[in-house]
Amino acid sequence: MVVRRSISIVSTALTMAALGIGVASHAADEAAASTFVTLKFEGACDDQNNRLWLSNTHTFKTVVTKVRWRAAGGKDLTEDFYPAPNTVREIGCAAEAEIIEAKFAEF
């Protein structure tokens, strides 16, 4: 009786451990949100600024993206964008830009 109960407890503990490892490895396999968003300059606005575009290549997740950009002679602007999956959208005109932060949206 004691042996069967011990085997049952060990079996249950091993099963729970295996399930926990599966969940942890799945989370570790998911790439960071920042790997799916990029900025690009394409087309001219004027002699010093180009059109700034934000792309999200994830197939099913929106990536909240904080972008800092500046037009030539202008002040720094910082804004959060919510590009939908598999989209490219124009942000505006800028001389320089960078992605400050990217994270998956939690709707």
C-alpha atoms as a printed R data frame, in Angstrom:
    type eleno elety resid chain resno      x      y       z
1   ATOM     1    CA   MET     A     1  0.000  0.000   0.000
2   ATOM     2    CA   VAL     A     2  2.779  2.434   0.932
3   ATOM     3    CA   VAL     A     3  4.791  1.476  -2.174
4   ATOM     4    CA   ARG     A     4  1.836  2.090  -4.487
5   ATOM     5    CA   ARG     A     5  1.142  5.461  -2.889
6   ATOM     6    CA   SER     A     6  4.835  6.449  -3.244
7   ATOM     7    CA   ILE     A     7  4.850  5.395  -6.897
8   ATOM     8    CA   SER     A     8  1.662  7.391  -7.483
9   ATOM     9    CA   ILE     A     9  3.154 10.495  -5.849
10  ATOM    10    CA   VAL     A    10  6.408 10.188  -7.816
11  ATOM    11    CA   SER     A    11  4.487  9.613 -11.051
12  ATOM    12    CA   THR     A    12  2.334 12.694 -10.447
13  ATOM    13    CA   ALA     A    13  5.392 14.809  -9.605
14  ATOM    14    CA   LEU     A    14  7.205 13.693 -12.777
15  ATOM    15    CA   THR     A    15  4.154 14.441 -14.927
16  ATOM    16    CA   MET     A    16  3.808 17.935 -13.446
17  ATOM    17    CA   ALA     A    17  7.520 18.595 -13.936
18  ATOM    18    CA   ALA     A    18  7.350 17.489 -17.565
19  ATOM    19    CA   LEU     A    19  4.378 19.763 -18.230
20  ATOM    20    CA   GLY     A    20  6.157 22.702 -16.585
21  ATOM    21    CA   ILE     A    21  9.270 22.157 -18.698
22  ATOM    22    CA   GLY     A    22  7.143 22.114 -21.864
23  ATOM    23    CA   VAL     A    23  5.562 25.459 -21.016
24  ATOM    24    CA   ALA     A    24  8.904 27.046 -20.120
25  ATOM    25    CA   SER     A    25 10.592 25.884 -23.326
26  ATOM    26    CA   HIS     A    26  7.686 27.238 -25.422
27  ATOM    27    CA   ALA     A    27  8.088 30.682 -23.846
28  ATOM    28    CA   ALA     A    28 11.835 30.581 -24.422
29  ATOM    29    CA   ASP     A    29 11.334 29.658 -28.096
30  ATOM    30    CA   GLU     A    30  9.264 32.773 -28.866
31  ATOM    31    CA   ALA     A    31 11.381 35.531 -30.392
32  ATOM    32    CA   ALA     A    32 11.463 38.994 -28.842
33  ATOM    33    CA   ALA     A    33  8.950 41.518 -30.147
34  ATOM    34    CA   SER     A    34 11.776 43.779 -31.318
35  ATOM    35    CA   THR     A    35 12.815 41.192 -33.925
36  ATOM    36    CA   PHE     A    36  9.563 41.773 -35.836
37  ATOM    37    CA   VAL     A    37  9.516 45.586 -36.148
38  ATOM    38    CA   THR     A    38 11.796 47.730 -38.291
39  ATOM    39    CA   LEU     A    39 12.084 51.312 -39.472
40  ATOM    40    CA   LYS     A    40 13.041 52.307 -42.993
41  ATOM    41    CA   PHE     A    41 13.445 55.515 -44.954
42  ATOM    42    CA   GLU     A    42 11.871 55.429 -48.382
43  ATOM    43    CA   GLY     A    43 11.118 58.466 -50.523
44  ATOM    44    CA   ALA     A    44 12.028 62.084 -49.956
45  ATOM    45    CA   CYS     A    45  9.966 64.689 -48.129
46  ATOM    46    CA   ASP     A    46 12.421 67.500 -48.865
47  ATOM    47    CA   ASP     A    47 16.178 68.041 -49.234
48  ATOM    48    CA   GLN     A    48 16.942 66.983 -45.635
49  ATOM    49    CA   ASN     A    49 14.130 64.608 -44.599
50  ATOM    50    CA   ASN     A    50 12.856 61.284 -45.873
51  ATOM    51    CA   ARG     A    51  9.572 59.440 -45.454
52  ATOM    52    CA   LEU     A    52  9.755 57.168 -42.376
53  ATOM    53    CA   TRP     A    53  8.010 53.778 -42.406
54  ATOM    54    CA   LEU     A    54  7.350 51.256 -39.607
55  ATOM    55    CA   SER     A    55  6.984 47.571 -40.481
56  ATOM    56    CA   ASN     A    56  5.633 44.675 -38.368
57  ATOM    57    CA   THR     A    57  6.451 41.273 -39.880
58  ATOM    58    CA   HIS     A    58  4.804 39.120 -37.189
59  ATOM    59    CA   THR     A    59  2.093 36.945 -38.705
60  ATOM    60    CA   PHE     A    60 -0.536 37.314 -35.981
61  ATOM    61    CA   LYS     A    61  0.589 39.710 -33.212
62  ATOM    62    CA   THR     A    62  0.460 43.484 -32.902
63  ATOM    63    CA   VAL     A    63  3.724 44.942 -31.601
64  ATOM    64    CA   VAL     A    64  3.523 48.113 -29.498
65  ATOM    65    CA   THR     A    65  6.489 50.107 -30.772
66  ATOM    66    CA   LYS     A    66  7.905 53.252 -29.159
67  ATOM    67    CA   VAL     A    67  9.708 55.315 -31.815
68  ATOM    68    CA   ARG     A    68 11.853 58.419 -31.415
69  ATOM    69    CA   TRP     A    69 12.457 60.491 -34.541
70  ATOM    70    CA   ARG     A    70 13.548 63.977 -35.490
71  ATOM    71    CA   ALA     A    71 13.127 66.058 -38.601
72  ATOM    72    CA   ALA     A    72 16.124 68.122 -39.703
73  ATOM    73    CA   GLY     A    73 16.126 71.276 -37.586
74  ATOM    74    CA   GLY     A    74 13.224 69.993 -35.473
75  ATOM    75    CA   LYS     A    75 12.798 68.653 -31.963
76  ATOM    76    CA   ASP     A    76 12.792 64.985 -30.934
77  ATOM    77    CA   LEU     A    77  9.387 63.326 -31.083
78  ATOM    78    CA   THR     A    78  8.501 60.114 -29.231
79  ATOM    79    CA   GLU     A    79  5.309 58.176 -29.867
80  ATOM    80    CA   ASP     A    80  3.832 54.701 -29.399
81  ATOM    81    CA   PHE     A    81  2.566 52.962 -32.524
82  ATOM    82    CA   TYR     A    82  0.447 49.806 -32.782
83  ATOM    83    CA   PRO     A    83  1.258 48.266 -36.161
84  ATOM    84    CA   ALA     A    84 -1.023 45.343 -36.959
85  ATOM    85    CA   PRO     A    85  0.468 42.014 -38.045
86  ATOM    86    CA   ASN     A    86  2.068 41.956 -41.511
87  ATOM    87    CA   THR     A    87  1.712 45.696 -42.101
88  ATOM    88    CA   VAL     A    88  3.820 48.660 -43.128
89  ATOM    89    CA   ARG     A    89  2.704 52.166 -42.215
90  ATOM    90    CA   GLU     A    90  4.137 55.602 -42.784
91  ATOM    91    CA   ILE     A    91  4.985 57.559 -39.629
92  ATOM    92    CA   GLY     A    92  6.031 60.865 -41.181
93  ATOM    93    CA   CYS     A    93  9.125 62.725 -42.355
94  ATOM    94    CA   ALA     A    94 12.424 62.528 -40.492
95  ATOM    95    CA   ALA     A    95 16.168 62.915 -40.779
96  ATOM    96    CA   GLU     A    96 16.856 60.266 -38.127
97  ATOM    97    CA   ALA     A    97 14.838 57.698 -36.175
98  ATOM    98    CA   GLU     A    98 15.167 54.764 -33.801
99  ATOM    99    CA   ILE     A    99 13.003 52.161 -32.090
100 ATOM   100    CA   ILE     A   100 13.265 52.680 -28.337
101 ATOM   101    CA   GLU     A   101 11.036 49.816 -27.165
102 ATOM   102    CA   ALA     A   102  8.953 47.021 -28.646
103 ATOM   103    CA   LYS     A   103  6.580 44.627 -26.900
104 ATOM   104    CA   PHE     A   104  3.669 42.436 -27.889
105 ATOM   105    CA   ALA     A   105  0.278 44.087 -27.373
106 ATOM   106    CA   GLU     A   106 -1.884 42.568 -24.641
107 ATOM   107    CA   PHE     A   107 -5.445 43.060 -25.837
